[in-house]
Amino acid sequence: MSDRGSALIPEPPPPVRSGGFLRTLGPGLVTGAADDDPSGIGTHSQIGAQFGYGLAWTFVLSFPLMVVIQEVAAEIGRVTGAGIARNLRRHYPRPLLWAMVTLLLIANVVNLGADLSAMGAALVLLTGGSPGLFTLLFGILCVLLEVTLSYPRYAAILKWTTLSLFTYVAVVAVAGVPWGEALTSLIVPKPQWNAAYATAMVAILGTTISPYLFFWQAGQEIEEQHRHHAKPLCIAPREAGPELKRIRTDTLVGMAFSSIVSLAIVFATAATLNAKGITHIETSAQAAEALRPIAGQFAFAMFALGIIGTGLLAVPVLAGSAAYAVTEMAGKAGSLDSKPLQARLFYATIAVTTLAGAALTSVAVDPVRALFWAAVVNGVLAAPLMAMMMLIVRNKRAMGRLTLSPAATLLGWSATLVMAAATVLFFAFSL
């Protein structure tokens, strides 16, 4: 950030949060883990099954883009004390705000339906039963947890739920990965000049740079600010040094965690499914079932349990990001630490979006086609939203003296241009 040198903070105060490295992790870690939601697991499974290790290098490419844009989202929340939608409401035309929030709601409901459906299907694989009933019960459980628990307790649950993603590290450990080939693929691209390869590249960017994650991380920074009784950094710039350092560390760790888990899924399915000639996987549940005869019961069970665990993490993030956006658009107060009767619109948005997603499974919606159209909506939304975020962090009316530095601005606009190019490719090859 500009104006962040010794002239602004001659003697930085002690960090607001203490207690060691793990206690500094929070919104960034949860956001990164939620990025590996069940629909993302399905996408990465398909990439590993269809292309083997051939697209692993794209995760190295996407990592710095993820870090910079999520750090921008976090800094908008922490510096201004307001979320992305509220900043759009304050500083930019209302029709632009309404269009972006509407697209976010459409994409989130479809993603919620896909994730809840995948969780229900995974539980059926493990226990038998009705996938429709399990899908609905998972939706009700997620709503009840978000509505009834206080923010500190719920944030702690989300943080511990990130451990469920280590199941994929366990899977890759028993999958017989040829590590020489796998690691080489991270730095030596082997591009294929065809529509399927280009579409897969776009899918990777679409599942790692998602609009709902921007709204969530900005909102969580505000929740943490209120939890610690702190002021927005734009009016308390002396606290900026340690807080921005914490945000950078938290975001870097969260995005690294997300990328490692994504690669573990690609490596595991490449070493098992692709190696056995199974190249067509459409859902995460299909990937789990296909692993059973090849990698054994342990790998199958871990993969299925991971779908449920990451779904319990991602569903609240999807619904919560929608709630932050809607309440900010309406100019209303809303927080996970508010009582339900004090934030009716906030909690109603969580309940309606989650249950609407669960209901998609009962109206014969093809989950694969639904995810395709969710990707289309996210593609329409992502690049323009990233551009607006870049304008916000360079806006002195919003950020005060803590506007984004020129170097970070260059990285942020680079990420925006890459996402815009990916969107163009998506439409060129898929529509």
Order of alpha helices (4+ residues) and beta strands (2+ residues): alpha-alpha-alpha-alpha-alpha-alpha-alpha-alpha-alpha-alpha-alpha-alpha-alpha-alpha-alpha-alpha-alpha-alpha-alpha
